[in-house]
């Protein structure tokens, strides 16, 4: 779950107009992420499987993505590789404690640990959009 003890938090339109892919297999966390990003002005496209995420990456207009590392028995690796191939920046949002393999493959990517404050999530996405 997202640490929402300080919500609601005004984000204005920090992410206004950005289409953000959110891949998370826990439905409640997915909904929270979509709400947080939406409150910051983003348009979200959320899903909980690798197959659905790959399909969403094929749509034009994605500005960034927030990816859980483990989706049931699958890892997010195919999605991350497809996003990288398309030049779409992403951040990992994970509760996994052993992320060594992902960090080795993606040393330049940000890892936001679960749970995180809404402002940390919005900042991570905003940083992607402004770099």
Secondary structure, DSSP 8 states (H G I E B T S, - for coil): --B-TT-S---TTTTTT-EEEEE-SSHHHHHHHHHHHHHTT-EEEEESSHHHHHHHHTSTTEEEEEE-SEETTEESHHHHHHHHHHT-EEEEEE--S--HHHHHH-TTS-EEESS-BHHHHHHHHHHHHT-
